[in-house]
Amino acid sequence: MIILGLTGSIGMGKSTTARMFEEEGVPVHDSDAAVHRLYEGEAVSAVEALFPGTTAGGKVDRDRLAQAVVGDKQSMRRLEELIHPMVRRDADLFVEEERGKGTPLVVLDIPLLFETGGRARVDKVLVVTAPAEIQRERVLARPGMTPEKLSAIIARQVPDAEKRRLADFIIDTSLGMEAARQAVRDIIAQLTKS
């Protein structure tokens, strides 16, 4: 089995690219979706213990949690030290399940692959990218996003140029959906050829 790590900075088209792999029949583990599940289950009591008042109705209130940690490096580090191992366990279970099925290729969609030392967990890395002005336009179109929030997020991420330098594969999503879809198919073909 080949484990392909899919990453890219915010607004680069990572989620769309992950969907393309799924549409081609490749199982994808989405780290962001795992965090959402954890915030509605396993992680709730631990998050509340670390950041009192950030949960409500048996779930983590993402807005309250963001207010508690954004801009506070120590709080952010404490949250990451709690959540990242849980997400890693979830991904490991996914990989083992797919390995048991004889699946030849899986994708781990990990937004912070390089930032969390995830490179060692995958066989190959695909970085999705786009020019900075397109990234900015995409992200600022999101509800509740501000230039300040975007700057804070980008400051915590490995720069796009460095991610591209470390990649085995690169897809520039600014070239359009069909170009991205063809690149996904080419990567699948290359990684699954016997």
Secondary structure by P-SEA (a helix, b strand, c coil): cbbbbbbbccccaaaaaaaaaaaabbbbbbaaaaaaaaaaccaaaaaaaaccccccccccaaaaaaaaccccaaaaaaaaaacaaaaaaaaaaaaaaaaaaccccccccccccccccccccccbbbbbbccaaaaaaaaaacccccaaaaaaaaaacccaaaaaaaccccccccccaaaaaaaaaaaaaaaccc
